Amino acid sequence: MKSLIIGGSFIMLLAVTAFMNNRIAPAKYTNRVMNGKGFALLELFTSEGCSSCPTADELLAKVQKELKDKPVYLLAYHVDYWNRLGWKDVFSSPAYSKRQMAYSRWLNAQVYTPQLVVNGNTELVGSDEPALRKAVSWALSAAPLATLSLQAQLQGDKAAISYRVSDSTASGQQLLIAVVQKAATSKVASGENGGRKLSHIQIVRDLQTVDLSKTKNGMSTVKLPQGFNTAAWEIVGFVQNSANGEVVAAAKADFGTPAGQK
């Protein structure tokens, strides 16, 4: 699916109340407190084999630069179903295609690339800047349904991550922990992007699920890719309702405090 980016900078709401008075709230936010203290988790489903995906990757990079001081978390999943059409995406995984299928069920949406999901409750074409702008501003405006803190400590080729979820009483929640490569480039030799050099950001290289049914505070160990370091990589966690896909909290792991310590 192809779309056109409409020019203009990605400007976030500074005066939430004034902006809110000029629009009608989407149904998903009708009963939410709008206090301007929310977050936005952006999950992009993309592929090096898709000719319309580089535009979405560029938009994601633009968002990252302009909203670097906002609680906005970016994740790019490279799906594998384009691999059979002439180019195998080295970052792709069937697990990410499966995750996109789950969103298709949760949101009653089609599966396509580039597809972007915001906070697990809104999906849109990943290169549609106006739609993305609206979705992110609503997400940042709404009070979060829960809070999440992550502390991490490197232990050889693993990271010990202590997590704490608070202000959430909903059942069926899971903590997902993404190991993210911040940037990479690829020379695509064939397929729809054959001959192009592509730049990627926030590439999910592993995704681990932690069941929160027994405890909202605990420890999880994540295996790290070779060469992992906190300058070129990061760990992003988010809490998701497994019944409807809504993401209720998100955070980056803090490597400044040893895991298990306060």
Beta strands, then each sheet from edge to edge (+ up, - down):
strand 1: 40-46
strand 2: 72-78
strand 3: 115-118
strand 4: 122-125
strand 5: 147-155
strand 6: 158-166
strand 7: 173-187
strand 8: 197-211
strand 9: 217-223
strand 10: 233-241
strand 11: 247-252
sheet 1: 2+ 1+ 3- 4+
sheet 2: 5+ 6- 9+
sheet 3: 8+ 7- 10+ 11-
end
